[in-house]
Each structure stands twice: as structure tokens, then as C-alpha cells.
Amino acid sequence: MVRRATREDLDAIASIQASSHEASQWEPSSYLEHDCTVAIAEGTVAAFLVSRETLPSEREILNLAVDPAWRRRGVARKLLEAELSRPKTQWFLEVRESNAVARQFYESLGFRPIGRRENYYRSLGEGSPEGAIVMRFFS
């Protein structure tokens, strides 16, 4: 089941984010200022997706993360398909250059690379900042 996130979901969202180092690491409470949805599996929050409207016909996916126990089980796909079912619009997102699994996942749903942002993400470890691949959804 996919539903709108509430304050009661913030602890679970924070936990999922903390275990998803490749995801953006923002203050979870800020997600409620945008469109934040959660996927519920077996009565628990298994994943979350945050998006926002940037223009009347354009949306940006800000973050998508899945609890490690629920990865590769279709949870992220359900969240993203729910997002893409909104009225006709354009969607954009950025993904870490090194995150080949996420890039392949987004491409399987119709996103295509359209650009690159240098030093967009903070380093996952001791290294230097990492570039992002900008992707756009093509239905």
C-alpha cells in the first residue's frame, strides 16, 4: 500500500534514510513540507519517496529510499509508479554517478540521462564530492 506520509512515519523514514547511504541525507521532518509518500509492507514503513512541484507542469523527485530488508521486492517500483500516475507532467531527478543500480532502475521505468551536475553529492566516505546524473522521465 502507498499512502501520504505523516509525522508518525518520521522515525521510520529517518531509519530508512540512515541505512541508505547512497540516498540524500536531509532532515526527515523537512520531507513533510513536500509531497512525501510511504510504502507500507506487513504493517511497517518499508520505503519513502519525496517529490515536489517545480513548475505547474514539472515535478522533481527529491529522494527515494527503501529499507534494506525490502529491497529488490518491488517496493520502490510501486512508490515511483504511484508518483508517475499523477496528472500529465514532466519529472526530473538526480542520481549519484556511482549508483549504477539506481540508474538502471530509473531507466527501466522510462527515465533517461539528460545532463550531469559536478560535485552535487557530498562524499559517502572520505572522498571528494560526487557528480550527479540528471534524468528526465519519458513516457
FENHULIN-V413111 format. One record per residue. N is the residue number from 0. SS is DSSP state (H for helix, E for strand, - for the rest). PSI is psi in whole degrees, -180 to 180 (none if undefined). D_CENTER is the distance of its C-alpha to the mean C-alpha in whole Angstrom. Layout:
BEGIN
n: <N;N>
ss: <SS;SS>
psi: <PSI;PSI>
d_center: <D_CENTER;D_CENTER>
END
This chain:
BEGIN
n: <0;1;2;3;4;5;6;7;8;9;10;11;12;13;14;15;16;17;18;19;20;21;22;23;24;25;26;27;28;29;30;31;32;33;34;35;36;37;38;39;40;41;42;43;44;45;46;47;48;49;50;51;52;53;54;55;56;57;58;59;60;61;62;63;64;65;66;67;68;69;70;71;72;73;74;75;76;77;78;79;80;81;82;83;84;85;86;87;88;89;90;91;92;93;94;95;96;97;98;99;100;101;102;103;104;105;106;107;108;109;110;111;112;113;114;115;116;117;118;119;120;121;122;123;124;125;126;127;128;129;130;131;132;133;134;135;136;137;138>
ss: <-;E;E;E;-;-;H;H;H;H;H;H;H;H;H;H;H;H;-;-;-;-;-;-;-;-;-;H;H;H;H;H;H;-;E;E;E;E;E;E;E;-;-;E;E;E;E;E;E;E;E;E;E;E;E;-;-;E;E;E;E;E;E;E;E;E;-;H;H;H;-;-;-;-;H;H;H;H;H;H;H;H;H;H;-;-;-;-;-;E;E;E;E;E;E;E;-;-;-;H;H;H;H;H;H;H;H;H;-;-;E;E;E;E;E;E;E;E;E;E;E;-;-;-;-;-;-;-;-;E;E;E;E;E;E;E;E;-;->
psi: <139;132;167;139;151;172;-35;-19;-9;-38;-43;-42;-44;-41;-44;-45;-43;-30;5;75;-25;-15;162;144;82;171;116;-35;-25;-21;-30;-11;-10;-166;108;124;155;151;129;128;127;41;7;157;117;-20;164;156;135;131;169;155;127;-30;164;-28;26;137;154;131;118;-36;146;125;146;137;134;-34;-18;5;150;31;15;2;-48;-40;-44;-43;-47;-39;-38;-42;-45;-7;-2;162;151;122;179;143;143;158;164;145;144;137;-39;-9;74;-35;-47;-42;-44;-41;-50;-41;-34;-21;-1;4;145;144;136;-5;-175;143;121;143;41;-41;143;155;147;-19;-129;-9;-177;167;157;146;162;146;125;131;150;144;130;113;none>
d_center: <17;14;15;14;14;17;19;20;16;15;17;15;12;14;15;12;10;14;14;11;12;10;7;8;11;12;14;13;15;14;11;14;15;13;11;10;10;11;12;16;18;21;21;18;15;13;9;7;5;6;8;11;14;16;19;20;19;16;12;10;6;6;3;2;6;9;12;14;17;15;13;15;16;14;12;8;11;12;9;8;12;12;10;12;16;16;19;19;17;16;12;11;8;9;9;11;15;16;13;15;13;10;12;14;11;10;14;15;13;15;13;16;16;18;18;17;17;20;19;15;14;16;18;17;21;24;23;23;19;17;17;14;14;13;12;14;14;17;18>
END
